[in-house]
Amino acid sequence: MPDYMVAPTSRKKIKDFASYIRNCFGLFDIGFFPLLDFIEIVLPQIDPEFNFCVEEDWEMGNDQANYNIQNKTMKVRQSVYEGACCGNGRDRFTLAHEIGHYFMHNNIMLSRVEPGIRIPAYRDPEWQANTFAAALLMPDHLIIGLTPQEIAVKCGTSNSAATIAYENLYK
């Protein structure tokens, strides 16, 4: 959604929302968030209109995954799904990012932005989804006092995502 802008949302509000989601499903203190169970079992139960599809890699073009707000469908390429099944941190983050779009960008008004116009981060749907994914997978209360490497292991993320979460925690 690089050509769209959404309502402004702060990092704190996004983190609070991700904590709320974890808490609602009894996952507040769980280090390794069960993404696939959440997508395949929980989301269809709470939203019967939600669809999840694993597509052949070639069918996805350049997309690793995407979420279509019009038909409430999350699509993920086969290799990303398999990677997430095996605990690959980057692939897990990709799926958490799409969950972010599901929760934060369903039933909202997207504003088209002219090409070349810079969107402030707090109004960028991609930044919001990334911030949500980081907060869902690596909540502050579980990573305080850990090194980025320890965060990556505990939360099942890549070292680079864990490093960013670590740096954001101590800003």
Disulfide bonds with the S-S distance in Angstrom:
none
